[in-house]
């Protein structure tokens, strides 16, 4: 069987100018990066301002296993399938971090015959947006330490500083560091650390900005800490925001690529799905909705994470309204939600996950049922799709679909896009088209003027199913401080595990009889949200014992091998 990389390398690539022309993008709006990828100028929004918007589809999922369950495969495959049935469609997805590429998961362009290509470019650097985020983030860090060294005119409290440096790799040794060592000429010694680049607030801002000026203002609003009076200190006050915007100017333009069947794909922004909003950029979606009849976008991790944030943060900021949500499920993940199995990267799957087991499936189906209920709370039509694996049985797929419909899904289908590309997703495509024509009454979970605690408790009780919320003293103090500083109007971006509806990754299915502990609350004022920390969240992952990078190499002809 061919690897994903071999399938991608065997594909016939269309010139990116042809891809653009097919969806109505004039070549004057393209900034070419070779023959098969380009940035799209934001000027296109002015020309197409009066065009009606296409249908807006968000692809999400149940709580996955650590292996992932094919949400990106489904997103890309749905785009291919809609094009296969004659629809004008653009797919919008995030750019992957190099951390997972060389860490546990490998490439993130989809898989099998449902991929974004060139797959190597997609996974490795692309047009340099992540590097722009990194250098922009680190410029602000350098300004902070220089300000402390040069008399500290803003009277910054060094112990209040929350801004950290970033690098786009999994490097646990950098989680906690001391800077300024070496003597009087080398800065002020203090403890700090590194995050992975996609966890930077700069990346979250890239995804949230509606235009260049909006991005500039958001960068200026970044809060790095407080002064000794407890007042927020911003990037604007440090006189760094203008230079940051200059570094990010080109990164704000979406990247145009193609799928295996020659359809248009925007790849733009890659905010961390645990700490940040976990969705691709608003700008990419805005452009896509003006040039296509259908736009397929994807939310990170399960629907309790990325899709909740898509609705309550991204749609709140953009004013865009989804026409349909697609929830991806797999047989093996639902069996795992029975609590009987442990799925670990690098370890063989339990054989019972690969044989028919309706009993375990029945015990784990409650996870899917809860996600369907949650998505229906936002007032949009819901399609459940089972991502098929070769070991699945018809009885298992039928059981999942029956339960999904009983839980309130409007459609429940299966797809085989990994094996068959767009043709394998025709049933899904037709269900999505029909769902997009259904009535909708989109609503947010909470209003802007709700208190910080009211917003947190709405998510905890209504989306996660918690009995209530417990706040540690640090969280209580931060909630009071952010309320006093005037930030209580911001939406909430929960930071928790993606492996469970709860804060505890070991609690599978649909946990009951539990309370959500909030140990701290932090602010991403520039991005436009507050993020409570639930459990032990890491913003700098580490490499596994056998990293994916072990298999990545280059052959004698200069071809990349082993990427996925």
C-alpha positions in Angstrom: 0.0 0.0 0.0 1.4 3.4 -0.9 2.2 5.9 1.8 0.5 9.2 2.0 3.7 10.9 0.8 4.0 8.5 -2.2 0.4 9.2 -3.2 1.0 12.9 -3.0 4.3 12.7 -5.0 2.6 10.6 -7.7 -0.1 13.2 -8.2 -0.2 15.5 -11.2 -0.1 19.1 -10.0 -2.0 21.8 -11.7 -0.4 25.2 -12.0 -1.7 27.4 -9.1 -2.7 30.0 -11.6 -5.2 27.5 -13.1 -6.5 26.7 -9.6 -7.1 30.4 -9.0 -8.7 31.0 -12.3 -11.2 28.2 -11.8 -12.5 29.8 -8.6 -12.5 33.3 -10.1 -9.2 34.7 -8.6 -7.5 37.0 -11.2 -3.8 36.5 -11.5 -3.2 40.1 -10.5 -4.2 39.1 -6.9 -1.6 36.3 -6.8 1.9 36.4 -5.3 3.5 33.3 -6.6 5.8 31.0 -4.6 6.8 28.8 -7.5 4.3 27.0 -9.7 2.1 25.3 -7.1 1.5 27.8 -4.3 0.7 31.4 -4.0 -0.4 34.1 -1.5 -3.6 36.0 -2.3 -3.7 39.7 -2.0 -6.3 41.1 0.5 -7.3 43.6 -2.2 -9.5 40.9 -3.6 -12.0 41.6 -0.8 -12.6 45.1 -2.1 -13.4 43.9 -5.6 -15.8 41.2 -4.4 -17.4 43.1 -1.6 -20.9 43.1 -3.2 -20.9 39.4 -4.0 -23.3 37.2 -2.1 -21.6 34.7 0.3 -21.4 31.0 -0.2 -22.5 28.3 2.2 -20.3 27.9 5.3 -19.6 24.4 6.6 -17.6 23.6 9.7 -16.1 20.1 10.1 -15.5 19.0 13.7 -15.4 15.6 15.5 -16.0 13.5 18.6 -13.2 13.5 21.2 -10.5 11.7 19.2 -7.9 9.2 20.2 -4.3 10.4 20.4 -3.9 9.0 16.8 -6.4 11.4 15.4 -9.6 10.1 13.7 -9.5 11.6 10.2 -11.0 15.1 10.7 -8.6 16.7 8.2 -9.0 13.7 5.8 -12.8 14.3 6.0 -12.4 18.1 5.5 -10.2 17.8 2.4 -12.3 14.8 1.2 -15.6 16.8 1.5 -14.1 19.6 -0.6 -13.1 17.0 -3.2 -16.5 15.4 -3.0 -18.4 18.6 -3.4 -16.3 19.4 -6.5 -16.9 15.8 -7.7 -20.7 16.5 -7.8 -20.2 19.7 -9.6 -20.1 22.3 -6.9 -17.9 25.4 -6.8 -16.0 24.8 -3.5 -13.0 26.1 -1.6 -11.6 24.3 1.5 -10.0 26.4 4.3 -7.6 24.7 6.8 -4.8 25.5 9.2 -1.1 25.3 8.5 0.5 22.5 10.6 3.2 23.1 13.2 6.6 21.6 12.6 6.4 20.2 16.2 3.8 17.5 15.4 5.4 16.9 12.0 8.7 15.8 13.6 7.0 14.6 16.8 4.1 12.2 17.2 1.6 12.7 14.4 3.7 13.2 11.3 2.3 15.2 8.4 -1.1 17.0 8.7 -2.2 17.4 5.0 -4.9 14.7 5.2 -4.2 11.2 4.1 -4.6 8.6 1.4 -6.5 10.0 -1.6 -7.8 13.0 0.4 -4.8 15.3 0.8 -3.5 18.9 0.2 -0.5 19.0 -2.2 2.4 19.6 -2.5 2.3 17.6 0.7 5.9 18.4 1.5 5.4 22.2 1.1 2.2 22.0 3.2 4.0 20.4 6.1 7.4 22.1 5.8 7.6 25.9 6.0 5.1 26.6 3.2 5.5 30.4 2.6 7.1 31.1 6.0 4.0 32.3 8.0 4.9 30.4 11.1 8.4 31.8 11.0 7.0 35.3 10.7 4.9 34.6 13.8 8.0 33.3 15.7 10.2 36.3 14.9 7.4 38.7 15.7 6.7 37.1 19.0 10.3 37.1 19.9 10.8 40.7 18.9 8.3 41.6 21.6 10.2 39.4 24.1 13.4 41.2 23.2 11.7 44.6 23.7 10.5 43.5 27.2 13.9 42.4 28.4 15.6 45.5 26.9 13.0 47.7 28.6 13.8 46.0 32.0 17.6 46.5 31.3 17.2 50.2 30.2 15.8 51.7 33.4 12.2 50.2 33.1 10.4 53.5 32.5 7.0 51.7 32.5 7.7 50.3 36.0 7.0 46.8 34.8 6.7 44.2 37.6 9.1 41.4 36.3 7.2 38.8 38.3 4.0 39.7 36.4 5.4 39.0 32.9 3.5 36.4 31.0 5.1 36.9 27.5 7.4 34.0 26.5 9.6 33.3 23.6 8.6 30.7 21.0 10.1 28.1 18.6 8.1 25.8 16.3 9.5 22.6 17.6 8.7 20.1 20.4 11.5 20.9 22.8 10.6 20.2 26.5 14.1 21.4 27.7 13.0 25.0 26.8 9.7 25.0 28.8 11.4 26.8 31.7 14.6 28.8 31.3 16.5 31.7 33.0 17.5 34.6 30.8 19.9 37.5 31.4 22.7 35.4 32.8 26.3 36.2 32.2 26.9 39.6 33.8 25.9 43.2 33.8 26.0 43.5 30.0 23.7 40.6 29.3 20.4 41.8 30.7 18.3 41.3 33.8 18.2 37.7 35.1 14.6 36.4 35.4 12.7 33.1 34.9 10.7 32.7 31.7 10.3 30.0 29.1 9.4 29.0 25.6 6.1 27.9 24.0 5.6 26.2 20.7 5.1 28.9 18.0 1.5 28.0 17.2 0.6 28.7 20.9 1.8 32.3 20.5 -0.9 35.0 20.8 0.6 36.4 17.6 -0.6 33.2 15.8 -4.1 33.6 17.4 -4.2 37.2 16.2 -3.2 36.2 12.7 -6.3 33.9 12.7 -8.6 36.5 14.2 -7.7 39.7 12.3 -10.2 40.9 9.7 -7.8 43.2 7.8 -4.3 44.8 8.1 -5.5 47.6 10.4 -7.3 45.2 12.6 -4.2 43.1 13.0 -2.1 46.2 13.8 -4.6 47.2 16.6 -4.7 43.7 18.0 -0.9 43.5 18.2 -0.9 46.8 20.1 -3.5 45.5 22.6 -1.3 42.5 23.6 -0.8 42.5 27.4 2.6 41.3 28.5 2.2 41.8 32.2 1.4 44.6 34.7 3.2 47.5 36.2 3.8 47.6 40.0 0.4 49.3 40.4 -1.3 46.3 38.8 -2.2 48.1 35.6 -1.8 46.2 32.3 1.3 46.9 30.1 0.8 46.5 26.4 2.9 46.0 23.3 1.7 49.5 22.2 3.2 51.0 25.4 6.5 49.2 24.7 6.4 50.9 21.2 6.9 47.5 19.6 3.5 46.9 17.9 4.2 48.8 14.7 7.4 46.8 14.0 5.4 43.6 14.8 2.8 44.5 12.2 5.5 45.1 9.6 6.9 41.6 10.2 3.4 40.1 9.9 2.2 42.1 6.9 2.8 39.4 4.3 1.8 36.6 6.6 -1.7 38.0 6.7 -2.3 37.0 3.1 -3.8 33.5 2.8 -1.9 30.8 1.0 -3.6 29.1 -2.0 -2.9 25.4 -2.7 -4.8 22.5 -4.2 -6.1 19.0 -3.2 -5.3 15.8 -4.9 -8.1 16.3 -7.4 -7.2 19.9 -8.3 -9.6 21.8 -6.1 -8.7 25.0 -4.4 -7.5 25.0 -0.8 -6.7 28.0 1.4 -4.1 27.1 4.1 -3.7 29.9 6.6 -2.8 30.3 10.3 -2.4 27.5 12.8 -3.4 28.5 16.3 -3.0 25.9 19.0 -6.3 24.1 19.5 -5.9 23.7 23.3 -4.7 27.2 24.4 -6.1 29.3 21.4 -9.1 29.1 19.2 -7.9 26.2 17.0 -9.4 27.5 13.7 -8.0 28.8 10.4 -8.1 32.5 9.7 -11.1 34.7 9.4 -9.6 36.4 6.3 -9.2 33.1 4.4 -12.9 32.3 5.1 -14.0 35.8 4.1 -12.3 35.5 0.7 -13.4 31.9 0.2 -17.1 32.8 0.9 -17.0 35.5 -1.8 -15.5 33.3 -4.5 -17.2 29.9 -3.8 -20.7 28.5 -3.4 -19.5 26.2 -0.7 -16.7 26.8 1.9 -15.5 23.9 4.0 -13.5 24.8 7.1 -12.2 22.7 10.0 -12.1 23.2 13.8 -9.3 21.7 15.8 -9.8 18.6 18.0 -13.3 17.6 19.2 -16.5 19.7 19.0 -16.1 20.6 22.7 -12.9 22.4 21.8 -12.5 23.7 18.2 -16.2 23.9 17.2 -17.3 25.5 20.4 -14.6 28.1 19.9 -15.5 28.4 16.2 -19.0 29.4 17.2 -18.4 31.5 20.3 -15.1 33.2 19.3 -14.5 33.1 15.6 -18.1 33.6 14.5 -18.7 36.2 17.2 -15.7 38.2 15.9 -16.3 37.7 12.2 -20.1 38.0 12.0 -20.0 34.9 9.8 -22.8 32.3 10.3 -22.3 28.6 9.6 -24.9 26.8 7.5 -24.0 23.3 8.6 -21.7 21.4 11.0 -20.2 18.0 10.2 -19.2 15.8 13.1 -16.6 13.1 12.2 -16.7 9.8 14.2 -14.9 6.5 13.8 -15.7 3.0 15.0 -12.4 2.6 16.9 -12.7 6.0 18.7 -16.2 5.2 19.9 -15.2 1.8 21.1 -12.3 3.5 23.0 -14.9 5.8 24.6 -16.2 2.7 26.4 -13.2 3.0 28.6 -12.1 -0.5 27.9 -9.1 0.3 25.7 -6.0 2.4 25.8 -4.8 3.9 22.5 -1.2 5.1 22.6 1.0 6.5 19.8 3.7 4.0 18.7 1.9 1.0 20.2 -0.1 -1.6 18.3 -3.9 -1.2 18.5 -5.8 -3.6 20.6 -7.1 -6.3 18.2 -10.7 -5.8 19.7 -10.7 -2.3 18.2 -10.3 -3.9 14.8 -13.0 -6.6 15.1 -16.8 -6.2 15.3 -17.7 -5.3 18.9 -21.2 -3.8 19.1 -21.2 -4.0 22.9 -18.2 -1.7 23.3 -19.6 0.6 20.6 -22.9 0.8 22.5 -21.0 1.8 25.6 -19.0 4.5 23.8 -21.7 6.0 21.6 -22.7 8.4 24.3 -19.7 10.6 23.4 -21.1 11.2 19.9 -24.6 11.7 21.3 -23.3 14.5 23.5 -21.5 16.3 20.7 -24.6 16.1 18.5 -26.6 17.7 21.3 -24.0 20.4 21.8 -23.9 21.4 18.1 -27.7 21.6 17.9 -27.6 24.1 20.7 -26.1 26.6 18.2 -29.1 26.3 16.0 -27.4 24.9 12.8 -28.1 21.7 10.9 -25.8 18.8 11.8 -24.4 15.9 9.7 -22.7 13.0 11.4 -20.2 11.1 9.2 -18.4 7.9 10.0 -14.8 7.9 8.6 -14.5 4.3 7.4 -11.6 2.1 8.2 -11.0 -1.3 6.4 -11.7 -3.2 9.6 -15.1 -1.7 10.2 -18.3 -3.7 9.6 -21.6 -2.6 8.1 -23.4 -3.4 11.3 -21.1 -1.0 13.3 -21.7 1.8 10.8 -25.4 1.2 10.8 -25.5 1.3 14.6 -23.6 4.6 14.8 -25.9 6.2 12.2 -29.0 5.1 13.9 -27.8 6.5 17.2 -26.7 9.8 15.7 -30.1 10.4 14.1 -31.8 9.5 17.4 -29.6 12.0 19.2 -30.8 14.8 16.9 -28.5 14.7 13.8 -30.2 15.7 10.6 -28.2 13.3 8.5 -25.9 10.4 9.3 -23.7 8.9 6.5 -20.4 7.1 6.0 -17.5 8.1 3.7 -14.5 6.4 2.1 -12.5 9.5 0.9 -9.2 8.1 2.2 -9.4 5.2 -0.2 -11.5 6.7 -3.0 -11.0 10.5 -2.9 -14.0 12.7 -3.8 -16.0 9.8 -5.2 -15.8 8.1 -1.8 -17.5 11.1 -0.2 -20.4 11.6 -2.6 -23.0 10.6 0.0 -21.5 13.0 2.5 -21.4 15.8 -0.1 -25.1 15.4 -1.0 -26.1 15.3 2.7 -24.1 18.5 3.3 -25.7 20.3 0.3 -29.2 19.3 1.6 -28.3 20.3 5.2 -27.2 23.8 4.0 -30.7 24.4 2.6 -32.4 23.6 5.9 -33.6 26.5 8.2 -31.2 27.6 10.8 -31.4 29.9 13.9 -27.8 30.5 14.8 -27.2 31.6 18.3 -24.2 32.0 20.6 -23.9 30.2 23.9 -23.6 33.3 26.0 -23.8 37.1 25.6 -20.9 39.5 25.6 -22.1 41.2 28.8 -22.2 38.0 30.9 -19.6 37.9 33.7 -16.4 35.9 33.3 -17.7 33.2 35.6 -21.1 33.0 33.9 -19.3 32.4 30.5 -17.0 29.7 32.0 -19.9 28.0 33.7 -22.0 28.0 30.6 -19.3 26.1 28.7 -18.6 23.8 31.6 -22.2 22.8 32.3 -23.8 23.0 28.8 -21.0 21.8 26.6 -18.8 19.5 28.8 -21.6 18.3 31.1 -20.0 19.3 34.4 -22.0 19.6 37.5 -20.3 22.9 38.2 -17.0 24.8 38.4 -14.4 25.0 41.2 -12.0 28.0 41.1 -8.5 27.8 42.7 -7.4 31.0 44.4 -5.1 32.0 41.5 -8.1 31.8 39.2 -10.3 33.8 41.5 -7.7 36.6 41.7 -7.2 36.7 37.9 -11.0 36.9 37.3 -11.2 39.8 39.7 -8.2 41.5 38.1 -9.5 41.1 34.5 -12.9 42.3 35.5 -11.4 45.4 37.1 -9.3 46.0 34.0 -12.3 46.0 31.8 -11.8 42.6 30.0 -14.9 40.8 31.2 -16.6 41.4 27.9 -14.2 39.1 26.1 -15.3 35.6 25.1 -13.8 32.5 26.8 -11.3 30.1 25.2 -11.0 27.1 27.4 -7.6 25.4 27.7 -8.2 21.7 28.4 -7.5 18.2 27.1 -9.0 17.3 23.8 -9.2 13.6 24.7 -12.2 13.9 27.0 -15.3 16.1 27.4 -13.9 16.8 30.8 -10.5 18.1 32.0 -9.3 14.6 32.7 -8.1 12.7 29.6 -8.8 9.3 31.3 -12.6 10.1 31.6 -14.1 8.7 28.4 -17.5 8.6 26.9 -19.9 11.2 28.5 -18.6 11.7 32.0 -21.2 12.5 34.7 -21.0 13.6 38.4 -17.9 15.7 38.1 -16.8 19.4 38.5 -14.5 21.4 36.3 -11.4 22.8 38.2 -10.1 26.1 37.0 -6.5 26.6 38.2 -5.7 29.9 36.5 -7.1 32.3 34.0 -4.9 34.2 31.4 -5.6 36.9 28.9 -5.0 37.1 25.1 -6.4 40.6 24.8 -5.0 41.2 21.3 -6.5 37.9 20.0 -9.7 38.9 21.9 -10.3 36.2 24.5 -9.6 35.0 28.1 -8.3 31.5 28.5 -9.0 29.5 31.7 -6.6 26.7 32.4 -8.2 23.3 33.2 -5.8 20.6 34.4 -2.2 20.4 33.4 -2.0 22.1 30.0 1.4 22.2 28.1 2.2 25.0 25.7 5.5 23.4 24.7 5.1 19.7 23.8 8.0 17.2 24.1 9.3 14.6 21.6 8.3 11.0 22.1 10.9 8.2 22.5 10.6 7.5 18.7 9.9 10.8 17.0 8.3 10.9 13.5 11.4 12.8 12.4 13.4 9.5 12.8 11.9 8.4 9.4 12.2 11.7 7.6 15.1 11.9 5.2 16.1 13.0 1.7 17.1 10.5 -1.1 19.9 10.7 -3.6 17.6 12.4 -6.1 16.7 15.2 -3.6 13.2 13.7 -2.9 11.8 13.9 0.7 11.0 10.4 2.1 9.3 9.2 5.3 7.2 12.3 5.9 4.1 10.3 6.6 
